Amino acid sequence: VFGNLKFNKGRGRFMLRGKEKVAIETGLLVIAHNLAKMVR
């Protein structure tokens, strides 16, 4: 999953700083990944 996000989606680094913000950003990325899997 993380390799797919980093390589295929171009998400190598986090845009935000801080543990809480990074956790939110990661959660949103994982939700988007799961939705994309459901569409296929």
All heavy atoms as TSV, in Angstrom:
chain	resi	resn	atom	element	x	y	z
A	1	VAL	N	N	0.831	-1.188	0.000
A	1	VAL	CA	C	0.000	0.000	0.000
A	1	VAL	C	C	0.877	1.255	0.000
A	1	VAL	O	O	0.646	2.166	-0.778
A	1	VAL	CB	C	-0.941	-0.002	1.217
A	1	VAL	CG1	C	-1.667	1.309	1.342
A	1	VAL	CG2	C	-1.920	-1.139	1.130
A	2	PHE	N	N	1.881	1.288	0.878
A	2	PHE	CA	C	2.704	2.497	0.962
A	2	PHE	C	C	3.562	2.676	-0.284
A	2	PHE	O	O	3.776	3.798	-0.737
A	2	PHE	CB	C	3.570	2.457	2.219
A	2	PHE	CG	C	2.755	2.510	3.481
A	2	PHE	CD1	C	2.626	1.398	4.288
A	2	PHE	CD2	C	2.101	3.669	3.834
A	2	PHE	CE1	C	1.867	1.449	5.434
A	2	PHE	CE2	C	1.334	3.731	4.983
A	2	PHE	CZ	C	1.218	2.614	5.797
A	3	GLY	N	N	4.035	1.568	-0.854
A	3	GLY	CA	C	4.784	1.650	-2.103
A	3	GLY	C	C	3.918	2.171	-3.228
A	3	GLY	O	O	4.368	2.963	-4.059
A	4	ASN	N	N	2.671	1.742	-3.266
A	4	ASN	CA	C	1.732	2.220	-4.279
A	4	ASN	C	C	1.476	3.715	-4.113
A	4	ASN	O	O	1.479	4.468	-5.088
A	4	ASN	CB	C	0.413	1.448	-4.186
A	4	ASN	CG	C	-0.579	1.863	-5.251
A	4	ASN	OD1	O	-0.203	2.220	-6.358
A	4	ASN	ND2	N	-1.831	1.818	-4.909
A	5	LEU	N	N	1.280	4.155	-2.890
A	5	LEU	CA	C	1.047	5.578	-2.653
A	5	LEU	C	C	2.272	6.407	-3.016
A	5	LEU	O	O	2.150	7.475	-3.611
A	5	LEU	CB	C	0.677	5.816	-1.185
A	5	LEU	CG	C	-0.687	5.329	-0.734
A	5	LEU	CD1	C	-0.855	5.512	0.758
A	5	LEU	CD2	C	-1.793	6.037	-1.482
A	6	LYS	N	N	3.448	5.911	-2.660
A	6	LYS	CA	C	4.658	6.679	-2.917
A	6	LYS	C	C	5.016	6.703	-4.394
A	6	LYS	O	O	5.342	7.748	-4.951
A	6	LYS	CB	C	5.825	6.106	-2.118
A	6	LYS	CG	C	5.749	6.402	-0.644
A	6	LYS	CD	C	6.908	5.793	0.099
A	6	LYS	CE	C	8.165	6.568	-0.201
A	6	LYS	NZ	N	9.296	6.175	0.642
A	7	PHE	N	N	4.964	5.545	-5.048
A	7	PHE	CA	C	5.448	5.457	-6.424
A	7	PHE	C	C	4.373	5.834	-7.436
A	7	PHE	O	O	4.564	6.718	-8.261
A	7	PHE	CB	C	5.971	4.051	-6.699
A	7	PHE	CG	C	6.622	3.909	-8.044
A	7	PHE	CD1	C	7.883	4.431	-8.276
A	7	PHE	CD2	C	5.973	3.258	-9.072
A	7	PHE	CE1	C	8.485	4.313	-9.517
A	7	PHE	CE2	C	6.561	3.140	-10.316
A	7	PHE	CZ	C	7.822	3.664	-10.536
A	8	ASN	N	N	3.222	5.183	-7.378
A	8	ASN	CA	C	2.187	5.384	-8.390
A	8	ASN	C	C	1.406	6.674	-8.199
A	8	ASN	O	O	0.975	7.289	-9.169
A	8	ASN	CB	C	1.223	4.198	-8.404
A	8	ASN	CG	C	1.902	2.920	-8.822
A	8	ASN	OD1	O	2.893	2.945	-9.547
A	8	ASN	ND2	N	1.391	1.799	-8.357
A	9	LYS	N	N	1.203	7.076	-6.966
A	9	LYS	CA	C	0.418	8.290	-6.700
A	9	LYS	C	C	1.290	9.520	-6.512
A	9	LYS	O	O	0.780	10.622	-6.361
A	9	LYS	CB	C	-0.449	8.102	-5.449
A	9	LYS	CG	C	-1.339	6.890	-5.459
A	9	LYS	CD	C	-2.453	6.990	-6.468
A	9	LYS	CE	C	-3.396	5.813	-6.282
A	9	LYS	NZ	N	-4.027	5.398	-7.488
A	10	GLY	N	N	2.599	9.345	-6.479
A	10	GLY	CA	C	3.500	10.489	-6.363
A	10	GLY	C	C	3.497	11.142	-4.987
A	10	GLY	O	O	3.712	12.337	-4.870
A	11	ARG	N	N	3.241	10.362	-3.957
A	11	ARG	CA	C	3.172	10.893	-2.592
A	11	ARG	C	C	4.392	10.441	-1.808
A	11	ARG	O	O	4.312	9.564	-0.974
A	11	ARG	CB	C	1.900	10.425	-1.891
A	11	ARG	CG	C	0.604	10.795	-2.563
A	11	ARG	CD	C	0.351	12.256	-2.530
A	11	ARG	NE	N	0.567	12.731	-1.177
A	11	ARG	CZ	C	0.183	13.892	-0.744
A	11	ARG	NH1	N	-0.420	14.712	-1.538
A	11	ARG	NH2	N	0.422	14.246	0.491
A	12	GLY	N	N	5.538	11.027	-2.049
A	12	GLY	CA	C	6.762	10.612	-1.372
A	12	GLY	C	C	6.937	11.223	0.002
A	12	GLY	O	O	7.504	10.619	0.890
A	13	ARG	N	N	6.416	12.427	0.198
A	13	ARG	CA	C	6.584	13.130	1.473
A	13	ARG	C	C	5.235	13.664	1.940
A	13	ARG	O	O	4.321	13.862	1.155
A	13	ARG	CB	C	7.551	14.299	1.322
A	13	ARG	CG	C	8.947	13.874	0.958
A	13	ARG	CD	C	9.843	15.087	0.860
A	13	ARG	NE	N	11.186	14.700	0.475
A	13	ARG	CZ	C	12.171	14.567	1.335
A	13	ARG	NH1	N	11.977	14.779	2.609
A	13	ARG	NH2	N	13.372	14.220	0.919
A	14	PHE	N	N	5.159	13.926	3.232
A	14	PHE	CA	C	3.946	14.518	3.782
A	14	PHE	C	C	3.941	16.011	3.540
A	14	PHE	O	O	4.981	16.667	3.556
A	14	PHE	CB	C	3.856	14.238	5.288
A	14	PHE	CG	C	3.625	12.794	5.611
A	14	PHE	CD1	C	4.631	12.024	6.158
A	14	PHE	CD2	C	2.405	12.204	5.367
A	14	PHE	CE1	C	4.430	10.698	6.460
A	14	PHE	CE2	C	2.185	10.872	5.651
A	14	PHE	CZ	C	3.195	10.118	6.196
A	15	MET	N	N	2.756	16.561	3.337
A	15	MET	CA	C	2.636	17.991	3.106
A	15	MET	C	C	2.574	18.769	4.416
A	15	MET	O	O	2.913	19.944	4.460
A	15	MET	CB	C	1.373	18.289	2.286
A	15	MET	CG	C	1.409	17.718	0.883
A	15	MET	SD	S	-0.130	17.981	-0.008
A	15	MET	CE	C	-0.218	19.754	-0.038
A	16	LEU	N	N	2.128	18.108	5.485
A	16	LEU	CA	C	1.914	18.785	6.758
A	16	LEU	C	C	2.957	18.367	7.783
A	16	LEU	O	O	3.634	17.361	7.620
A	16	LEU	CB	C	0.511	18.456	7.279
A	16	LEU	CG	C	-0.634	18.789	6.328
A	16	LEU	CD1	C	-1.943	18.259	6.872
A	16	LEU	CD2	C	-0.717	20.279	6.091
A	17	ARG	N	N	3.061	19.117	8.865
A	17	ARG	CA	C	4.003	18.831	9.952
A	17	ARG	C	C	3.226	18.531	11.225
A	17	ARG	O	O	2.144	19.054	11.441
A	17	ARG	CB	C	4.914	20.033	10.210
A	17	ARG	CG	C	5.723	20.440	9.008
A	17	ARG	CD	C	6.867	19.489	8.804
A	17	ARG	NE	N	7.685	19.949	7.686
A	17	ARG	CZ	C	8.299	19.138	6.876
A	17	ARG	NH1	N	8.224	17.851	7.043
A	17	ARG	NH2	N	9.020	19.610	5.884
A	18	GLY	N	N	3.794	17.688	12.064
A	18	GLY	CA	C	3.169	17.345	13.331
A	18	GLY	C	C	2.506	15.982	13.271
A	18	GLY	O	O	1.987	15.579	12.231
A	19	LYS	N	N	2.540	15.280	14.396
A	19	LYS	CA	C	2.026	13.911	14.421
A	19	LYS	C	C	0.539	13.841	14.108
A	19	LYS	O	O	0.096	12.976	13.362
A	19	LYS	CB	C	2.286	13.273	15.781
A	19	LYS	CG	C	3.722	12.915	16.025
A	19	LYS	CD	C	3.880	12.210	17.350
A	19	LYS	CE	C	5.335	11.878	17.609
A	19	LYS	NZ	N	5.482	11.167	18.878
A	20	GLU	N	N	-0.250	14.746	14.674
A	20	GLU	CA	C	-1.693	14.712	14.456
A	20	GLU	C	C	-2.032	14.988	12.991
A	20	GLU	O	O	-2.880	14.315	12.406
A	20	GLU	CB	C	-2.388	15.715	15.356
A	20	GLU	CG	C	-2.347	15.344	16.827
A	20	GLU	CD	C	-3.079	16.363	17.679
A	20	GLU	OE1	O	-3.921	17.095	17.147
A	20	GLU	OE2	O	-2.789	16.401	18.880
A	21	LYS	N	N	-1.386	15.977	12.413
A	21	LYS	CA	C	-1.669	16.331	11.022
A	21	LYS	C	C	-1.216	15.240	10.064
A	21	LYS	O	O	-1.888	14.949	9.083
A	21	LYS	CB	C	-1.017	17.660	10.676
A	21	LYS	CG	C	-1.633	18.831	11.417
A	21	LYS	CD	C	-0.936	20.121	11.077
A	21	LYS	CE	C	-1.496	21.264	11.881
A	21	LYS	NZ	N	-0.796	22.515	11.594
A	22	VAL	N	N	-0.071	14.621	10.357
A	22	VAL	CA	C	0.410	13.522	9.519
A	22	VAL	C	C	-0.536	12.330	9.625
A	22	VAL	O	O	-0.826	11.670	8.626
A	22	VAL	CB	C	1.857	13.139	9.900
A	22	VAL	CG1	C	2.270	11.834	9.255
A	22	VAL	CG2	C	2.812	14.242	9.489
A	23	ALA	N	N	-1.053	12.074	10.821
A	23	ALA	CA	C	-2.013	10.983	10.996
A	23	ALA	C	C	-3.284	11.239	10.201
A	23	ALA	O	O	-3.830	10.323	9.568
A	23	ALA	CB	C	-2.340	10.809	12.473
A	24	ILE	N	N	-3.756	12.473	10.177
A	24	ILE	CA	C	-4.948	12.820	9.399
A	24	ILE	C	C	-4.668	12.661	7.914
A	24	ILE	O	O	-5.484	12.096	7.163
A	24	ILE	CB	C	-5.411	14.253	9.726
A	24	ILE	CG1	C	-5.925	14.317	11.157
A	24	ILE	CG2	C	-6.478	14.719	8.752
A	24	ILE	CD1	C	-6.172	15.718	11.665
A	25	GLU	N	N	-3.522	13.152	7.470
A	25	GLU	CA	C	-3.166	13.046	6.051
A	25	GLU	C	C	-3.043	11.577	5.623
A	25	GLU	O	O	-3.525	11.190	4.559
A	25	GLU	CB	C	-1.854	13.786	5.788
A	25	GLU	CG	C	-1.484	13.839	4.331
A	25	GLU	CD	C	-0.225	14.640	4.072
A	25	GLU	OE1	O	0.270	15.329	4.991
A	25	GLU	OE2	O	0.282	14.577	2.934
A	26	THR	N	N	-2.417	10.773	6.466
A	26	THR	CA	C	-2.281	9.347	6.164
A	26	THR	C	C	-3.653	8.684	6.096
A	26	THR	O	O	-3.918	7.879	5.203
A	26	THR	CB	C	-1.411	8.650	7.225
A	26	THR	OG1	O	-0.152	9.297	7.272
A	26	THR	CG2	C	-1.209	7.196	6.897
A	27	GLY	N	N	-4.524	9.032	7.023
A	27	GLY	CA	C	-5.874	8.478	7.018
A	27	GLY	C	C	-6.627	8.818	5.745
A	27	GLY	O	O	-7.304	7.965	5.167
A	28	LEU	N	N	-6.503	10.050	5.297
A	28	LEU	CA	C	-7.173	10.448	4.054
A	28	LEU	C	C	-6.614	9.699	2.852
A	28	LEU	O	O	-7.361	9.292	1.957
A	28	LEU	CB	C	-7.041	11.958	3.848
A	28	LEU	CG	C	-7.832	12.831	4.814
A	28	LEU	CD1	C	-7.477	14.295	4.605
A	28	LEU	CD2	C	-9.319	12.609	4.651
A	29	LEU	N	N	-5.295	9.513	2.823
A	29	LEU	CA	C	-4.685	8.773	1.719
A	29	LEU	C	C	-5.144	7.318	1.705
A	29	LEU	O	O	-5.410	6.749	0.642
A	29	LEU	CB	C	-3.159	8.844	1.816
A	29	LEU	CG	C	-2.534	10.198	1.501
A	29	LEU	CD1	C	-1.060	10.191	1.854
A	29	LEU	CD2	C	-2.747	10.552	0.057
A	30	VAL	N	N	-5.246	6.720	2.893
A	30	VAL	CA	C	-5.674	5.322	2.978
A	30	VAL	C	C	-7.144	5.188	2.581
A	30	VAL	O	O	-7.521	4.231	1.899
A	30	VAL	CB	C	-5.410	4.777	4.398
A	30	VAL	CG1	C	-6.035	3.418	4.597
A	30	VAL	CG2	C	-3.913	4.704	4.649
A	31	ILE	N	N	-7.978	6.151	2.975
A	31	ILE	CA	C	-9.387	6.131	2.565
A	31	ILE	C	C	-9.487	6.226	1.047
A	31	ILE	O	O	-10.256	5.495	0.418
A	31	ILE	CB	C	-10.156	7.272	3.245
A	31	ILE	CG1	C	-10.324	6.979	4.725
A	31	ILE	CG2	C	-11.520	7.478	2.593
A	31	ILE	CD1	C	-10.876	8.150	5.524
A	32	ALA	N	N	-8.707	7.124	0.448
A	32	ALA	CA	C	-8.726	7.267	-1.013
A	32	ALA	C	C	-8.254	5.981	-1.680
A	32	ALA	O	O	-8.810	5.561	-2.702
A	32	ALA	CB	C	-7.849	8.439	-1.433
A	33	HIS	N	N	-7.244	5.338	-1.107
A	33	HIS	CA	C	-6.738	4.081	-1.659
A	33	HIS	C	C	-7.809	2.993	-1.599
A	33	HIS	O	O	-8.021	2.264	-2.570
A	33	HIS	CB	C	-5.489	3.648	-0.888
A	33	HIS	CG	C	-4.939	2.326	-1.308
A	33	HIS	ND1	N	-4.208	2.189	-2.464
A	33	HIS	CD2	C	-5.028	1.105	-0.744
A	33	HIS	CE1	C	-3.869	0.891	-2.590
A	33	HIS	NE2	N	-4.352	0.236	-1.553
A	34	ASN	N	N	-8.495	2.896	-0.454
A	34	ASN	CA	C	-9.549	1.895	-0.311
A	34	ASN	C	C	-10.717	2.144	-1.241
A	34	ASN	O	O	-11.290	1.202	-1.809
A	34	ASN	CB	C	-10.023	1.832	1.134
A	34	ASN	CG	C	-8.997	1.194	2.040
A	34	ASN	OD1	O	-8.183	0.404	1.602
A	34	ASN	ND2	N	-9.033	1.557	3.311
A	35	LEU	N	N	-11.094	3.393	-1.435
A	35	LEU	CA	C	-12.177	3.725	-2.373
A	35	LEU	C	C	-11.787	3.354	-3.805
A	35	LEU	O	O	-12.606	2.847	-4.570
A	35	LEU	CB	C	-12.534	5.197	-2.286
A	35	LEU	CG	C	-13.293	5.624	-1.033
A	35	LEU	CD1	C	-13.430	7.135	-0.998
A	35	LEU	CD2	C	-14.640	4.952	-0.963
A	36	ALA	N	N	-10.539	3.613	-4.156
A	36	ALA	CA	C	-10.079	3.257	-5.505
A	36	ALA	C	C	-10.107	1.761	-5.715
A	36	ALA	O	O	-10.418	1.270	-6.808
A	36	ALA	CB	C	-8.664	3.800	-5.729
A	37	LYS	N	N	-9.805	0.992	-4.653
A	37	LYS	CA	C	-9.864	-0.473	-4.762
A	37	LYS	C	C	-11.300	-0.946	-4.937
A	37	LYS	O	O	-11.548	-1.908	-5.642
A	37	LYS	CB	C	-9.254	-1.124	-3.520
A	37	LYS	CG	C	-7.746	-1.102	-3.521
A	37	LYS	CD	C	-7.077	-1.708	-2.313
A	37	LYS	CE	C	-7.851	-2.660	-1.499
A	37	LYS	NZ	N	-7.105	-3.178	-0.332
A	38	MET	N	N	-12.245	-0.269	-4.286
A	38	MET	CA	C	-13.637	-0.669	-4.393
A	38	MET	C	C	-14.208	-0.395	-5.780
A	38	MET	O	O	-15.063	-1.113	-6.250
A	38	MET	CB	C	-14.478	0.065	-3.345
A	38	MET	CG	C	-14.220	-0.407	-1.934
A	38	MET	SD	S	-15.048	0.567	-0.675
A	38	MET	CE	C	-16.748	0.453	-1.166
A	39	VAL	N	N	-13.710	0.656	-6.434
A	39	VAL	CA	C	-14.210	1.044	-7.758
A	39	VAL	C	C	-13.792	0.026	-8.815
A	39	VAL	O	O	-14.538	-0.264	-9.735
A	39	VAL	CB	C	-13.715	2.454	-8.127
A	39	VAL	CG1	C	-14.016	2.779	-9.567
A	39	VAL	CG2	C	-14.337	3.471	-7.191
A	40	ARG	N	N	-12.595	-0.537	-8.656
A	40	ARG	CA	C	-12.100	-1.481	-9.656
A	40	ARG	C	C	-12.918	-2.695	-9.736
A	40	ARG	O	O	-13.551	-3.314	-9.157
A	40	ARG	CB	C	-10.665	-1.899	-9.340
A	40	ARG	CG	C	-9.693	-0.822	-9.656
A	40	ARG	CD	C	-8.309	-1.361	-9.566
A	40	ARG	NE	N	-7.639	-0.639	-8.485
A	40	ARG	CZ	C	-6.468	-0.993	-8.014
A	40	ARG	NH1	N	-5.861	-2.036	-8.451
A	40	ARG	NH2	N	-5.901	-0.290	-7.068
